[in-house]
Amino acid sequence: MVQKFQSPVRVYKYPFELVMMAYEKRFPKCPQMPIVLDCEIVKDEILENGAQRKTSRRCKLAVDAPYIFKKLIGVEHVYFIQHNYLDLANRTLNIEAVNESFSSRIEIFERCRYYAHPDNPDWTCFDQTATLDIKNFFGFEHSMEKMGMKQYTQTTLKGKEIIEYFINELKEEGITEVPRWQPPADAPLSPKTRVEGEENGEGENATEVTNGVSGEKRPSSHDILLDGDFIAKHLGQLTPMQESKLLELRKLLDTPGEEVEKMPDYQTILRFLRARDWHVSQALAMLKDSLKWRKEQDIDSLLKEYKMPTVVSDHFPGGWHHNDKDGRPIYILRLGHMDVKGLLKSIGTEGFLKLALHICEEGIQKIKESAENLGKPVLDWCLLVDLEGLSMRHLWRPGVKALLNIIENVERNYPETMGRVLVVRAPRVFPIAWTIVSAFIDENTRSKFLFYGITDDEHTKESLEQYIDAEIVPDFLGGPCKTLIHEGSLVPKNLYKMNSLEEGDDEALDNHHESSQNSAAATASATATAAAAAGGSLAQQNLHHNVYKTVELRTGYSHEVIIRNSDPKSVLTWDFDVLRSDLHFTLFRVTKELPEKHDLAVSFFDMSDFTEGVNYFKEEPTLVCHNKESVQGSHVMNHKDNYVMHWFSPSCGAEGPAQLNYFYEVLSSANYKGSMTSLQSAFSSNSASSSCQSR
């Protein structure tokens, strides 16, 4: 197993010569590094009239391991060989260290560099890389790997601190400046000590040749930026291992065969690493795919070129609103007030996606502005979702399909940009929506959701004030701050442009006269529900077809669907369209066995041995559904009884029998409760536990 480590560039705001004098004070022993017991010089050469010095040391290190481990391997300390190559003319120090002990079983190679800052000659840069290759170590390979990582972390954290300590010690001795090395007037330098290409103006791309070893590329200004101060200011607290992974991925993006046309900034690279749990190869693949997508879709010009359609500016209930207490920009979405069907029929799926991507691009821009204004790391934004008014109409099937398409694109191309999601005034129907959608949201993103059920505004306001300053809590949530976000309204039908069957055109359904068990009506919400329950993918959804059933009902006829419930607290959801004539819909619960029924003109509840309030109960009040209406609803089935969905045709119009296109789904109690345990107090029993039906 091979482990690679790399530290970011660290900058000492002292000249190279002073740093070198402080570095020499670390030997032969260093109080800040008690693991180093002794360092013996085995070779020391002065070359090129004092311009170069080659020093080799044999260092004795204590084994930083549990006592039992040291006993098992039979040693208390190990030896390392360190080679230093100091070039005073070019102001560089290259350090290489390899292990002498157990070298046939484990290879440790560490390389460090000190060099003058390319943009400020009075500063000194330091970087560090290491590899750990464990071939065989008495069966303790995994333990050795963990100890190696621990040791690297400790030395990286200590490195800068030690140099600062000895520089302060030099200051106490009155040494604040060390003159630069100058060659003797009568002894010109060997060409080997110069940087090839320097006289030809090659600058940063020049190849550094030190001590006859070529191939070292001088750090670019982009690399120099990733020092400790840059990380603290722009990226926040990272462990040395995380810093190493960040640098590794950044360098891979510059590797021949892997290089990208436009280098993303460190904040973006960091987000993709976090999205893939710090697996560099996975983050690289994800980031390259996203960069390719950005180029193909011309995403970089979206902020400048996107023109918001009038229907969006007039009817979309969302917008930006100040920052939260952590400096995150807040986006408010009044989802419960959104006319999903109207917007989607007006701008289409692609228009809806482009709107979402524009919001994401605005979010990235506002994150950067907030970080710059606050002078501290801000890496993500906050979403405040108001669900007042949410009903099953928001789960209109093409709308669900469009939402899942947006989620897929955002998860893939804007990972880790959502820092917190505050969901307020969530009604009883929300768990149904959440069950459908949450399966398609990354687990790490789901953990950032905070839910608040329907309570009084004062309670919601107090809850929000944990995360948002009191003076910017929106007025519609009981706060004092007015927003520029309107409540949303129904989109006028004269703005509709989308009229395909897939997008839910009810007129098209008028021409559908087949009476069959499987209608080809649009199936997005049904397949989304099924796929969510199974943890499926968007691709799997598209494999499901013909799940809506169609029946025709003449005057006086009824259609009944029996659901035998053995799972208390499971949730029954339905979605149906009524065409050509009115229908009455009721949900019943039956406590006795239901007989077989073959006559559509006869309902169970017309039979003499069925008595309401004794052996059957009306769980939902009868709803009159008019021609061309779509109805969605849900009900928490609290009993191990039979439930009956009942449609009745009171009369038929001139167009013929009423046509019913319907779908229903039962969500298990485990999925239902597990998705929204924080809202259990919002549920009551029996009919009160049902959601309002919506059309």
C-alpha positions as CSV (number, residue, x, y, z in Angstrom):
1,M,0.0,0.0,0.0
2,V,1.3,3.4,-1.0
3,Q,0.2,6.7,0.7
4,K,1.1,10.1,-0.7
5,F,1.2,13.2,1.4
6,Q,1.7,16.8,0.3
7,S,1.5,20.1,2.3
8,P,0.5,23.4,0.9
9,V,3.1,26.1,0.4
10,R,3.8,27.9,3.6
11,V,5.3,31.4,3.6
12,Y,7.7,32.8,6.1
13,K,7.8,36.6,6.0
14,Y,11.6,36.6,6.5
15,P,14.5,36.5,4.0
16,F,15.8,33.1,2.9
17,E,19.2,33.6,4.6
18,L,17.6,34.3,8.0
19,V,15.3,31.3,7.7
20,M,18.4,29.1,6.9
21,M,20.2,30.3,10.0
22,A,17.1,29.4,12.0
23,Y,16.9,26.0,10.3
24,E,20.4,25.1,11.3
25,K,19.6,25.7,15.0
26,R,17.3,22.7,14.8
27,F,20.3,20.3,14.9
28,P,21.5,18.1,16.4
29,K,18.4,18.1,18.7
30,C,15.2,20.2,18.7
31,P,13.2,20.7,21.9
32,Q,10.0,21.1,19.9
33,M,10.6,17.8,18.2
34,P,11.3,15.3,21.0
35,I,10.9,12.4,18.6
36,V,14.3,13.4,17.2
37,L,16.9,12.0,19.6
38,D,20.1,12.9,17.8
39,C,21.4,13.9,14.3
40,E,25.0,13.0,13.4
41,I,26.6,14.6,10.3
42,V,28.1,11.9,8.1
43,K,29.1,14.0,5.2
44,D,29.6,17.8,4.7
45,E,30.9,19.4,1.5
46,I,31.3,23.1,0.5
47,L,31.3,23.6,-3.2
48,E,31.4,26.4,-5.8
49,N,33.4,28.8,-3.6
50,G,30.9,28.5,-0.8
51,A,27.8,28.8,-3.0
52,Q,26.7,25.3,-2.4
53,R,26.7,23.0,0.6
54,K,25.9,19.3,0.6
55,T,25.2,17.8,4.1
56,S,24.1,14.3,5.0
57,R,22.9,13.4,8.5
58,R,22.0,10.2,10.2
59,C,19.1,10.9,12.5
60,K,18.0,8.8,15.4
61,L,14.2,8.9,16.0
62,A,12.1,7.5,18.8
63,V,9.4,5.1,17.7
64,D,6.2,7.0,18.3
65,A,4.0,3.9,18.8
66,P,2.3,2.0,21.7
67,Y,4.6,0.1,24.0
68,I,3.3,-3.3,23.0
69,F,4.0,-2.5,19.3
70,K,7.6,-1.5,20.1
71,K,8.1,-4.7,22.0
72,L,6.7,-6.8,19.1
73,I,9.0,-5.3,16.5
74,G,11.9,-5.3,19.0
75,V,13.0,-1.7,18.7
76,E,12.7,1.6,20.6
77,H,14.1,3.8,17.8
78,V,14.7,4.0,14.1
79,Y,17.2,5.7,11.8
80,F,16.7,8.0,8.9
81,I,19.2,9.4,6.4
82,Q,18.7,13.1,5.5
83,H,20.4,14.8,2.6
84,N,20.4,18.6,2.4
85,Y,21.3,20.5,-0.8
86,L,21.8,24.2,-0.1
87,D,22.3,26.6,-3.0
88,L,23.0,30.0,-1.6
89,A,23.4,31.5,-5.0
90,N,19.9,30.5,-6.1
91,R,18.5,30.7,-2.6
92,T,17.1,27.2,-2.4
93,L,17.4,24.3,0.1
94,N,16.3,20.9,-1.0
95,I,16.0,18.2,1.6
96,E,15.5,14.5,1.0
97,A,15.0,11.9,3.8
98,V,14.7,8.1,3.6
99,N,14.4,5.5,6.3
100,E,17.4,3.3,7.0
101,S,15.6,1.0,9.5
102,F,13.3,-1.7,8.0
103,S,14.0,-0.4,4.5
104,S,13.3,-3.8,3.0
105,R,9.8,-3.8,4.4
106,I,8.8,-0.2,4.3
107,E,10.0,2.8,2.2
108,I,9.5,6.3,3.5
109,F,10.6,9.1,1.3
110,E,10.2,12.8,2.2
111,R,11.2,15.8,0.3
112,C,11.1,19.4,1.5
113,R,12.0,22.7,-0.1
114,Y,12.8,26.1,1.1
115,Y,13.1,28.8,-1.6
116,A,12.9,32.5,-2.0
117,H,9.4,33.7,-2.8
118,P,9.2,34.3,-6.6
119,D,7.2,37.6,-6.1
120,N,8.8,38.9,-2.9
121,P,12.6,38.2,-2.5
122,D,12.3,39.1,1.2
123,W,10.0,36.2,1.9
124,T,10.7,32.4,2.0
125,C,8.5,29.6,0.8
126,F,8.4,26.0,2.1
127,D,6.6,22.9,0.8
128,Q,6.8,19.3,1.7
129,T,5.9,16.0,0.1
130,A,6.2,12.4,1.3
131,T,5.4,8.8,0.2
132,L,4.9,5.8,2.4
133,D,5.1,2.4,0.7
134,I,4.5,-0.5,3.1
135,K,5.5,-3.8,1.5
136,N,5.4,-6.0,4.5
137,F,5.6,-5.1,8.2
138,F,5.0,-8.2,10.4
139,G,1.3,-8.0,9.7
140,F,1.0,-4.5,11.1
141,E,0.7,-2.7,7.7
142,H,-2.5,-1.0,8.6
143,S,-1.2,0.2,11.9
144,M,2.0,1.5,10.3
145,E,-0.1,3.4,7.8
146,K,-2.1,5.1,10.5
147,M,1.1,6.0,12.4
148,G,2.7,7.3,9.3
149,M,-0.3,9.6,8.7
150,K,-0.2,10.7,12.3
151,Q,3.5,11.5,12.2
152,Y,3.1,13.4,8.9
153,T,0.3,15.5,10.5
154,Q,2.4,16.3,13.6
155,T,5.6,17.3,11.7
156,T,3.6,19.4,9.2
157,L,1.9,21.3,12.1
158,K,5.2,21.8,13.9
159,G,7.3,22.8,11.0
160,K,6.4,26.5,10.7
161,E,6.2,26.9,14.5
162,I,9.7,25.6,14.9
163,I,11.2,28.0,12.4
164,E,9.3,30.9,14.0
165,Y,10.7,29.8,17.4
166,F,14.3,29.9,16.3
167,I,13.9,33.2,14.4
168,N,12.6,34.8,17.6
169,E,15.6,33.2,19.4
170,L,17.9,34.9,16.8
171,K,16.2,38.2,17.4
172,E,16.9,37.9,21.1
173,E,20.5,37.4,20.2
174,G,20.4,40.6,18.2
175,I,20.4,38.8,14.8
176,T,17.7,40.2,12.6
177,E,19.4,40.2,9.2
178,V,21.8,37.9,7.4
179,P,23.6,39.2,4.3
180,R,23.0,37.4,1.0
181,W,25.8,35.3,-0.3
182,Q,28.1,37.0,-2.8
183,P,30.6,35.2,-5.0
184,P,34.3,36.2,-4.8
185,A,35.1,38.7,-7.4
186,D,37.8,36.4,-9.0
187,A,35.8,33.2,-8.8
188,P,32.8,33.1,-11.2
189,L,30.0,30.7,-10.6
190,S,29.7,27.4,-12.4
191,P,26.8,27.4,-15.0
192,K,25.3,24.6,-13.0
193,T,24.2,26.9,-10.3
194,R,22.1,29.0,-12.6
195,V,18.6,28.5,-13.6
196,E,18.4,27.4,-17.2
197,G,16.3,29.7,-19.4
198,E,16.6,32.6,-17.0
199,E,18.6,34.8,-19.4
200,N,16.2,33.9,-22.2
201,G,13.2,35.3,-20.3
202,E,11.5,31.9,-19.7
203,G,10.6,33.0,-16.1
204,E,8.2,30.7,-14.3
205,N,8.5,28.0,-17.0
206,A,12.3,27.7,-16.5
207,T,13.7,24.3,-15.3
208,E,15.6,24.6,-12.1
209,V,19.0,22.8,-12.1
210,T,20.4,22.5,-8.6
211,N,23.5,20.4,-7.9
212,G,23.3,18.9,-11.3
213,V,19.7,17.5,-10.9
214,S,17.2,18.9,-13.3
215,G,13.4,18.6,-13.7
216,E,12.3,20.7,-10.8
217,K,9.6,23.2,-12.0
218,R,9.7,26.5,-10.2
219,P,6.4,27.1,-8.4
220,S,3.8,29.2,-10.2
221,S,2.1,32.1,-8.5
222,H,-1.1,30.0,-8.4
223,D,0.8,27.4,-6.3
224,I,2.3,30.1,-4.0
225,L,-1.2,31.3,-3.1
226,L,-2.0,28.1,-1.3
227,D,-0.1,28.9,1.9
228,G,-1.3,28.7,5.4
229,D,-2.6,32.3,5.4
230,F,-4.6,31.7,2.2
231,I,-6.2,28.6,3.6
232,A,-7.2,30.2,6.8
233,K,-8.7,33.2,5.0
234,H,-10.4,31.5,2.0
235,L,-10.9,27.8,2.8
236,G,-11.3,27.6,6.6
237,Q,-9.9,24.9,8.9
238,L,-8.4,22.0,7.0
239,T,-6.4,19.1,8.5
240,P,-2.9,18.5,7.0
241,M,-4.3,15.4,5.2
242,Q,-7.1,17.5,3.7
243,E,-4.6,20.1,2.6
244,S,-2.5,17.3,1.0
245,K,-5.6,15.9,-0.9
246,L,-6.4,19.4,-2.1
247,L,-2.9,19.9,-3.5
248,E,-2.9,16.5,-5.0
249,L,-6.1,17.1,-6.9
250,R,-4.9,20.5,-8.0
251,K,-1.7,19.1,-9.4
252,L,-3.6,16.2,-11.1
253,L,-5.6,18.8,-13.0
254,D,-2.3,20.1,-14.4
255,T,-0.9,16.7,-15.2
256,P,-0.4,15.9,-18.9
257,G,-3.4,13.9,-20.1
258,E,-5.5,15.3,-17.2
259,E,-5.1,19.0,-17.7
260,V,-8.2,21.1,-18.0
261,E,-8.8,24.1,-20.2
262,K,-9.9,26.4,-17.4
263,M,-8.5,25.7,-13.9
264,P,-11.1,25.9,-11.2
265,D,-10.3,27.9,-8.1
266,Y,-9.4,26.2,-4.8
267,Q,-12.9,26.6,-3.3
268,T,-14.4,24.7,-6.2
269,I,-11.8,21.9,-6.0
270,L,-12.4,21.7,-2.2
271,R,-16.2,21.3,-2.8
272,F,-15.7,18.4,-5.2
273,L,-13.3,16.7,-2.7
274,R,-15.8,17.0,0.1
275,A,-18.6,15.7,-2.2
276,R,-16.5,12.5,-2.7
277,D,-15.4,12.1,0.9
278,W,-11.8,13.2,0.0
279,H,-11.3,10.4,-2.5
280,V,-9.0,12.2,-5.0
281,S,-9.6,9.9,-8.0
282,Q,-13.4,10.1,-7.6
283,A,-13.3,13.8,-7.1
284,L,-11.1,14.2,-10.2
285,A,-13.6,12.3,-12.4
286,M,-16.6,14.2,-11.0
287,L,-14.9,17.6,-11.5
288,K,-13.7,16.8,-15.0
289,D,-17.2,15.7,-16.0
290,S,-18.6,19.0,-14.5
291,L,-16.0,21.1,-16.3
292,K,-16.9,19.4,-19.6
293,W,-20.6,20.0,-18.9
294,R,-20.0,23.7,-18.1
295,K,-18.2,24.1,-21.4
296,E,-20.8,22.3,-23.5
297,Q,-23.7,24.3,-21.9
298,D,-21.7,27.6,-21.9
299,I,-22.5,27.9,-18.1
300,D,-19.8,30.6,-17.6
301,S,-21.8,33.1,-19.7
302,L,-25.1,32.3,-17.9
303,L,-24.9,35.1,-15.4
304,K,-24.2,37.7,-18.1
305,E,-26.6,36.4,-20.8
306,Y,-29.5,34.9,-19.0
307,K,-32.7,37.0,-19.3
308,M,-35.4,36.1,-16.8
309,P,-38.7,35.5,-18.6
310,T,-41.5,37.9,-17.6
311,V,-43.6,35.0,-16.4
312,V,-40.8,34.1,-13.9
313,S,-40.2,37.6,-12.6
314,D,-44.0,38.0,-12.2
315,H,-44.9,34.6,-10.7
316,F,-41.8,32.9,-9.3
317,P,-41.8,33.3,-5.5
318,G,-38.1,33.2,-4.8
319,G,-35.2,35.6,-4.4
320,W,-32.0,36.5,-2.4
321,H,-32.4,38.0,1.1
322,H,-29.4,39.1,3.2
323,N,-27.0,36.7,4.9
324,D,-27.3,34.3,7.8
325,K,-25.3,34.5,11.1
326,D,-22.4,32.5,9.4
327,G,-22.2,34.9,6.5
328,R,-24.0,32.6,4.1
329,P,-26.2,34.3,1.5
330,I,-29.9,33.4,2.0
331,Y,-32.2,32.4,-0.8
332,I,-35.9,32.3,0.1
333,L,-38.3,30.1,-1.9
334,R,-42.0,30.2,-1.1
335,L,-42.6,26.8,-2.6
336,G,-46.1,26.5,-1.2
337,H,-47.1,29.6,-3.2
338,M,-45.6,28.4,-6.4
339,D,-47.8,27.5,-9.4
340,V,-45.6,24.6,-10.5
341,K,-47.9,23.6,-13.4
342,G,-48.3,27.1,-14.7
343,L,-44.6,27.9,-14.6
344,L,-43.6,24.6,-16.2
345,K,-46.2,25.0,-19.0
346,S,-45.0,28.5,-19.6
347,I,-41.2,28.0,-19.7
348,G,-40.8,24.3,-20.1
349,T,-38.5,21.8,-18.5
350,E,-35.3,23.4,-20.0
351,G,-36.5,26.9,-19.0
352,F,-37.1,25.6,-15.4
353,L,-33.6,24.0,-15.3
354,K,-31.9,27.2,-16.7
355,L,-33.6,29.2,-13.9
356,A,-32.3,26.8,-11.3
357,L,-28.8,26.9,-12.7
358,H,-28.9,30.7,-12.9
359,I,-29.8,30.7,-9.1
360,C,-26.8,28.4,-8.4
361,E,-24.4,30.6,-10.4
362,E,-25.7,33.7,-8.5
363,G,-25.2,31.7,-5.3
364,I,-21.5,31.1,-6.2
365,Q,-21.0,34.8,-6.9
366,K,-22.7,35.9,-3.7
367,I,-20.7,33.4,-1.7
368,K,-17.5,35.0,-3.0
369,E,-18.8,38.5,-2.4
370,S,-19.8,37.6,1.2
371,A,-16.3,36.1,1.9
372,E,-14.6,39.2,0.5
373,N,-16.8,41.6,2.6
374,L,-16.4,39.6,5.8
375,G,-12.8,38.7,5.3
376,K,-13.4,35.1,6.3
377,P,-14.2,31.8,4.6
378,V,-17.7,31.5,3.2
379,L,-18.1,28.4,1.0
380,D,-21.9,27.8,0.7
381,W,-25.3,29.5,0.9
382,C,-28.4,29.0,2.9
383,L,-31.9,28.0,1.5
384,L,-35.0,29.1,3.4
385,V,-38.1,27.2,2.1
386,D,-41.5,28.3,3.2
387,L,-44.1,25.5,2.6
388,E,-47.2,27.3,3.6
389,G,-49.9,26.3,1.1
390,L,-48.1,23.2,0.0
391,S,-50.5,20.5,-1.2
392,M,-50.5,17.5,-3.4
393,R,-51.0,19.7,-6.5
394,H,-47.3,20.5,-6.2
395,L,-46.6,16.8,-6.9
396,W,-48.1,17.2,-10.4
397,R,-46.3,14.5,-12.3
398,P,-44.3,16.6,-14.9
399,G,-43.4,19.0,-12.1
400,V,-41.9,16.1,-10.1
401,K,-40.0,15.0,-13.1
402,A,-38.6,18.5,-13.7
403,L,-37.6,18.8,-10.0
404,L,-35.7,15.5,-10.1
405,N,-33.9,16.7,-13.2
406,I,-32.9,19.9,-11.4
407,I,-31.7,17.9,-8.4
408,E,-29.6,15.6,-10.5
409,N,-27.9,18.5,-12.3
410,V,-27.3,20.5,-9.1
411,E,-25.9,17.5,-7.2
412,R,-23.6,16.7,-10.1
413,N,-22.2,20.2,-10.8
414,Y,-22.7,22.3,-7.7
415,P,-21.8,19.9,-4.8
416,E,-21.4,21.2,-1.3
417,T,-22.7,24.7,-2.2
418,M,-25.7,24.3,0.1
419,G,-24.6,24.9,3.7
420,R,-28.0,24.8,5.4
421,V,-31.7,24.3,4.4
422,L,-34.3,25.7,6.7
423,V,-37.8,24.3,5.9
424,V,-40.5,26.3,7.7
425,R,-44.3,25.9,8.0
426,A,-44.2,22.3,6.7
427,P,-47.8,21.0,6.4
428,R,-48.9,17.5,7.0
429,V,-48.6,16.6,3.3
430,F,-44.9,17.4,3.3
431,P,-43.7,14.0,4.3
432,I,-45.2,12.6,1.1
433,A,-43.3,15.1,-1.0
434,W,-40.1,14.5,1.1
435,T,-40.4,10.7,0.7
436,I,-40.5,11.1,-3.1
437,V,-37.7,13.7,-3.4
438,S,-35.3,12.8,-0.6
439,A,-34.1,9.6,-2.2
440,F,-32.6,11.6,-5.0
441,I,-30.7,14.0,-2.7
442,D,-27.2,13.2,-1.6
443,E,-27.1,11.9,2.0
444,N,-24.7,14.6,3.1
445,T,-27.0,17.3,1.7
446,R,-30.0,15.7,3.4
447,S,-28.2,16.0,6.8
448,K,-28.3,19.8,6.3
449,F,-32.1,20.1,6.3
450,L,-33.8,21.5,9.4
451,F,-37.6,21.2,9.6
452,Y,-40.2,23.2,11.3
453,G,-43.9,22.1,11.2
454,I,-47.0,24.3,11.2
455,T,-46.9,26.3,14.4
456,D,-47.5,29.9,15.3
457,D,-45.4,32.6,13.6
458,E,-43.7,33.5,16.9
459,H,-42.4,30.0,17.4
460,T,-41.1,29.9,13.8
461,K,-39.5,33.3,14.3
462,E,-37.7,32.1,17.5
463,S,-36.5,29.0,15.8
464,L,-35.1,30.9,12.8
465,E,-33.3,33.4,15.1
466,Q,-30.8,30.6,15.9
467,Y,-29.5,31.0,12.4
468,I,-30.7,34.4,11.2
469,D,-30.4,37.7,12.9
470,A,-33.7,38.8,14.3
471,E,-33.9,42.0,12.2
472,I,-33.8,40.1,8.9
473,V,-36.4,37.4,9.7
474,P,-39.0,37.9,6.9
475,D,-42.2,39.6,7.7
476,F,-44.3,36.7,6.5
477,L,-42.6,34.6,9.2
478,G,-43.3,37.0,12.0
479,G,-40.1,39.1,11.6
480,P,-39.7,42.8,10.9
481,C,-37.9,42.6,7.5
482,K,-39.9,43.1,4.3
483,T,-38.6,41.1,1.3
484,L,-38.7,41.7,-2.4
485,I,-40.1,38.2,-2.8
486,H,-43.7,38.1,-3.8
487,E,-46.1,35.4,-2.7
488,G,-46.5,34.0,-6.2
489,S,-49.7,33.6,-8.1
490,L,-51.4,31.5,-10.7
491,V,-49.9,31.9,-14.1
492,P,-52.5,33.0,-16.7
493,K,-53.3,30.2,-19.1
494,N,-52.7,32.5,-22.1
495,L,-49.0,32.3,-21.2
496,Y,-48.9,28.5,-21.5
497,K,-46.7,27.2,-24.3
498,M,-46.3,23.6,-23.4
499,N,-49.1,21.4,-24.6
500,S,-47.7,17.8,-24.9
501,L,-49.3,14.9,-23.2
502,E,-46.1,14.3,-21.2
503,E,-46.4,17.7,-19.8
504,G,-49.9,17.1,-18.6
505,D,-52.1,18.7,-21.2
506,D,-55.6,17.9,-20.1
507,E,-57.0,18.7,-23.5
508,A,-55.0,15.9,-25.1
509,L,-56.6,13.5,-22.6
510,D,-60.0,14.3,-24.1
511,N,-59.1,12.4,-27.2
512,H,-58.1,9.4,-25.2
513,H,-61.1,7.0,-25.4
514,E,-59.5,3.7,-24.7
515,S,-60.9,1.7,-21.8
516,S,-57.9,-0.4,-20.8
517,Q,-56.2,-1.5,-17.6
518,N,-53.1,0.5,-18.5
519,S,-53.3,4.0,-19.8
520,A,-50.4,5.8,-21.4
521,A,-51.0,8.9,-19.5
522,A,-48.1,10.8,-18.0
523,T,-46.5,8.8,-15.2
524,A,-43.8,11.0,-13.7
525,S,-45.1,11.4,-10.1
526,A,-46.0,7.7,-9.9
527,T,-42.7,6.5,-11.1
528,A,-40.9,9.1,-8.9
529,T,-42.7,7.7,-5.9
530,A,-41.9,4.1,-6.8
531,A,-38.3,4.9,-7.6
532,A,-37.8,6.9,-4.4
533,A,-39.2,4.1,-2.3
534,A,-36.8,1.7,-3.9
535,G,-33.9,4.2,-3.9
536,G,-33.9,4.1,-7.7
537,S,-32.4,6.4,-10.2
538,L,-33.8,8.8,-12.8
539,A,-32.8,6.4,-15.5
540,Q,-34.9,3.7,-13.8
541,Q,-37.9,5.9,-13.6
542,N,-38.0,6.2,-17.4
543,L,-38.4,2.4,-17.6
544,H,-41.8,2.6,-15.9
545,H,-44.7,3.1,-18.3
546,N,-48.5,2.6,-18.3
547,V,-49.1,2.7,-14.6
548,Y,-52.2,4.9,-14.8
549,K,-55.4,2.9,-15.2
550,T,-58.4,4.1,-17.1
551,V,-62.0,3.2,-16.6
552,E,-65.3,4.5,-18.0
553,L,-68.4,5.0,-15.7
554,R,-71.9,5.3,-17.0
555,T,-74.6,7.0,-15.0
556,G,-75.2,5.4,-11.6
557,Y,-72.0,3.2,-11.9
558,S,-69.2,3.2,-9.4
559,H,-65.6,2.1,-9.4
560,E,-63.9,0.9,-6.2
561,V,-60.4,0.0,-5.4
562,I,-59.6,-2.1,-2.3
563,I,-56.4,-1.5,-0.3
564,R,-55.8,-4.2,2.3
565,N,-53.6,-2.5,4.9
566,S,-51.4,-4.5,7.3
567,D,-49.0,-1.6,8.1
568,P,-50.5,1.0,10.5
569,K,-49.3,4.5,9.7
570,S,-48.5,3.7,6.1
571,V,-49.6,6.4,3.7
572,L,-52.0,6.1,0.8
573,T,-51.5,8.6,-2.0
574,W,-53.6,9.1,-5.2
575,D,-53.6,11.1,-8.4
576,F,-56.5,11.0,-10.9
577,D,-58.0,12.9,-13.8
578,V,-61.7,13.2,-14.5
579,L,-62.9,13.7,-18.1
580,R,-66.2,14.3,-19.9
581,S,-68.4,14.3,-16.8
582,D,-68.4,14.9,-13.0
583,L,-67.5,12.1,-10.5
584,H,-67.8,11.9,-6.7
585,F,-64.8,10.6,-4.8
586,T,-64.8,9.2,-1.3
587,L,-62.3,7.2,0.8
588,F,-63.9,4.6,3.1
589,R,-62.5,2.3,5.8
590,V,-64.2,-1.1,6.2
591,T,-63.8,-3.3,9.3
592,K,-65.5,-6.5,7.9
593,E,-64.5,-8.8,5.1
594,L,-65.4,-7.5,1.6
595,P,-67.3,-9.9,-0.7
596,E,-66.4,-10.3,-4.4
597,K,-68.3,-7.9,-6.6
598,H,-68.9,-8.3,-10.3
599,D,-71.7,-5.7,-11.0
600,L,-70.2,-2.2,-11.5
601,A,-73.7,-0.7,-11.0
602,V,-73.6,-1.9,-7.4
603,S,-71.3,-0.5,-4.6
604,F,-70.3,-2.4,-1.6
605,F,-72.0,0.3,0.5
606,D,-75.3,-0.3,-1.3
607,M,-75.4,-3.8,0.2
608,S,-77.8,-4.4,3.1
609,D,-75.1,-5.8,5.5
610,F,-73.0,-2.6,5.3
611,T,-73.9,0.1,7.9
612,E,-72.0,3.4,8.1
613,G,-70.5,4.0,11.6
614,V,-70.7,0.2,12.4
615,N,-68.7,-1.7,9.9
616,Y,-67.5,1.0,7.5
617,F,-66.5,4.6,8.0
618,K,-66.0,7.6,5.7
619,E,-62.3,8.5,6.1
620,E,-62.4,11.4,3.6
621,P,-65.5,13.5,2.9
622,T,-67.0,13.1,-0.5
623,L,-65.4,15.3,-3.1
624,V,-67.2,16.4,-6.2
625,C,-64.7,16.2,-9.1
626,H,-65.6,18.2,-12.2
627,N,-64.8,17.5,-15.8
628,K,-61.1,18.0,-16.7
629,E,-60.0,18.3,-13.1
630,S,-56.9,16.7,-11.7
631,V,-57.0,15.6,-8.1
632,Q,-54.2,14.5,-5.8
633,G,-54.4,13.5,-2.2
634,S,-53.1,11.4,0.6
635,H,-54.2,9.7,3.8
636,V,-52.4,8.1,6.8
637,M,-53.9,4.6,7.2
638,N,-53.8,4.2,11.0
639,H,-55.7,0.9,11.1
640,K,-55.2,-2.7,9.9
641,D,-58.4,-2.6,7.9
642,N,-59.5,-2.5,4.3
643,Y,-59.6,0.9,2.7
644,V,-61.8,1.5,-0.3
645,M,-61.2,4.3,-2.9
646,H,-64.7,4.9,-4.3
647,W,-65.7,6.9,-7.4
648,F,-69.4,7.3,-8.4
649,S,-70.9,8.8,-11.6
650,P,-74.1,10.6,-10.8
651,S,-74.9,11.4,-14.4
652,C,-73.3,11.5,-17.8
653,G,-73.2,14.4,-20.3
654,A,-73.6,14.5,-24.0
655,E,-70.0,13.5,-24.5
656,G,-70.6,10.0,-23.1
657,P,-69.6,8.1,-20.0
658,A,-67.2,9.7,-17.5
659,Q,-63.6,8.8,-17.9
660,L,-61.4,8.2,-14.9
661,N,-57.5,8.0,-15.2
662,Y,-56.1,7.1,-11.8
663,F,-53.0,6.0,-10.0
664,Y,-52.4,5.2,-6.3
665,E,-49.4,4.3,-4.2
666,V,-48.9,3.0,-0.6
667,L,-45.9,4.3,1.2
668,S,-44.7,2.1,4.0
669,S,-44.7,3.5,7.5
670,A,-41.0,3.0,7.8
671,N,-40.3,5.2,4.8
672,Y,-43.0,7.7,5.8
673,K,-42.0,8.2,9.4
674,G,-38.3,8.0,8.8
675,S,-38.4,10.8,6.4
676,M,-40.0,13.3,8.7
677,T,-39.7,12.2,12.4
678,S,-39.5,15.9,13.4
679,L,-43.0,16.5,12.2
680,Q,-44.8,13.7,14.0
681,S,-46.4,16.1,16.4
682,A,-48.2,17.7,13.4
683,F,-50.2,14.5,12.7
684,S,-53.5,13.6,14.4
685,S,-55.6,10.5,14.0
686,N,-58.4,9.3,11.7
687,S,-59.7,11.8,9.1
688,A,-57.7,14.6,10.7
689,S,-54.5,12.9,9.7
690,S,-55.4,13.2,6.0
691,S,-54.0,15.9,3.8
692,C,-56.3,18.2,2.0
693,Q,-57.0,17.1,-1.5
694,S,-55.9,19.4,-4.3
695,R,-56.8,19.9,-7.8
